[in-house]
Amino acid sequence: MNRKHWKLLLLLFLMTFTVAGCKEKLGDEEAQKQFDEFIQSDFVDTMENDYLSMHIYLEHPENYGVNPENVDVQIGEKFDEADFEQDRQTLEEVKNEFDAFERDQLTEEQQTIYDCYQFMLELSWKASDEKFNYMISRFNTMSGDHTQVPTLFADMVLRDEQDVKDMITLLNDVNPYLASNLEYTKKQAENGTLMIGIDDVTERCQEIVDAGMEGSTLKSMKAHIDELDLDSAAKENYKKQVEEAYRTSFLPGYENVITTLKALDESKNHHSGMASLENGKEFYELLFQQATGTTTSIEEVKKQLEETGEDALLRAQMIVLKNSAAYDAYISDSERTPYQDYASMLVDLEKKFAEDFPQVSKLEYQIEPLAADLATGGIAAYFNIPAIDGTTKKQIRVNNTSNQDIDTLKTFSTVAHEGIPGHMYQIAYAYENIASPWRLTCTNFSGYTEGYATYMELYALKYLDADQDAKDLFEAMTIYEHSLIALIDIGIHYEGWDLKELQAFLEENGLDKSAANDLYDQILYNPTAFLSYYVGYQEIITMKEEAQKALGDQYNDLDFHTALLKSGQAPFAVVKQNIDAYIETAK
């Protein structure tokens, strides 16, 4: 899980914009100068309007023109119904300003920024239609606010004493912030857009409440304070303040979530996909595009997923026909790697991957298990994004609650996804090769980032010393399962599948329909949650196959990966421009 944007906005799509007057036709140099000023202002406004973005991304915000004194220390904006209309007005003003720029007047670097900005702006503009008010759930079972807040505090980087003071302020904001999201959720019930797994959410919240003052979040915060260069008296004082805020705001906030959600009128809660909501299918199309970063239609993506799934299943069947032992090992999960700890995997991956990827500086990292009371079932691991100007070691957390053995193929691929050559390497490369702070902090294209990491979790199997048939079968079955999950998301939220239709789909694909209930609920309450991974992967594999076909013997992975990484976070239209340029140069 790449947690790049932990911004907790009221509307998923709305960005922070700067507003200025319209422009007349300008010369190229003047247009380029004003575009730089526009983007810099947008970057500063984004950082100064969201404390968490500023704190996560900037160790020294003043070096980027950002003034911390202008930033309200809070988890996120509180719900206010009037904000819907205000956001639309601001969005219209900035759209008019942005539309005044002409792309062909800009430099190549500026054109990349322009394309990224335009993609996000157009989605934001469509999503701001009032008919889509209250479509976004604040309490998705996998990544809702109730799951994000504990890990936010547990992983918070404390660089100095002021950060401790800010953390305490944020802790005191937990109860008001969750209460605000509950007001929004009650409005969803009134407006007919409530779609929430109340039992799952309240169960998770109850676990946090039951842990009380022994919870891992509180322990982690106190441990971070102990790591600072402060005298013992100051540390003890701050830890007492943290305990008080945790007792009086954090825990009551979760108690309030439990009480409020249980009191909701269940008859107003939808237990079918977004297609069942008024305007829900149309909104899902926007969610789909936002999650995947592609302009390819849902129908075409569905066709591609079906073909990919069929091809993967055929490859799996061919492996099993020649080596039934590989199938037995896959089913029993008995194929083992030589690793007994996460760090060793990353050490070996770092040694082996260099010939296939462009170089970056030495990677400094920590990889540790996620505390049991912070883990959620849908998250295998996650990578914490470091500051673009920071020196803190990169943090990877692995979810051990499933009791997954460390020496399995699945664990190895998960570490490769989050670490090397996945997210950690991907971010390190971007930080060293992309100069624009806006591109590094304000773009949010999870289809590219998660698609890349999913591609890498399978690509990295080539570096693993294990039976080749076992690795090939694992890869084929993973792709097959990914394709099915993405198709199920489309089925439930775009085509309106009910539980029986999901059961029939599973049976048609030779799977046990007994898993249908849990799978239906997971995808129902987390629309598009998996599409960034699986559709993003599909987009990258398609581009790779096109490059291999066009170049033949001239193709090599190093050059392809360099072109793939060049864009940083971007819609796939921009990524494809770089791949096409690589193909033309290599011919």
Secondary structure, DSSP 8 states (H G I E B T S, - for coil): -B-------SSTT--------------HHHHHHHHHHHHHHHHHHHHHT-HHHHHHH-SSGGGGT--GGG---SSS----THHHHHHHHHHHHHHHHHHTS-GGGS-HHHHHHHHHHHHHHHHHHHHTSGGGTT-S-S--TTTSHHHHHHHHHHT----SHHHHHHHHHHHHHHHHHHHHHHHHHHHHHHHT-----HHHHHHHHHHHHHHGGG-HHHHHHHHHHHTSS--HHHHHHHHHHHHHHIIIIIHHHHHHHHHHHHHS-GGGS--S-GGGSTTHHHHHHHHHHHHH---S-HHHHHHHHHHHHHHHHHHHHHHHHH-HHHHHHHHHT--B-S-SSHHHHHHHHHHHGGGGS---S---EEEEEE-GGG--TT-SEEEE---TT--S-EEEEEE-TT---TTBHHHHHHHHHHSSSSHHHHHHHHHHH---HHHHHT---HHHHHHHHHHHHHHGGGGS-S-HHHHHHHHHHHHHHHHHHHHHHHHHHTS---HHHHHHHHHHTT--GGGHHHHHHHHHTSTTTTHHHHHHHHHHHHHHHHHHHHHGGG--HHHHHHHHHHT-S--HHHHHHHHHHHHHHH-
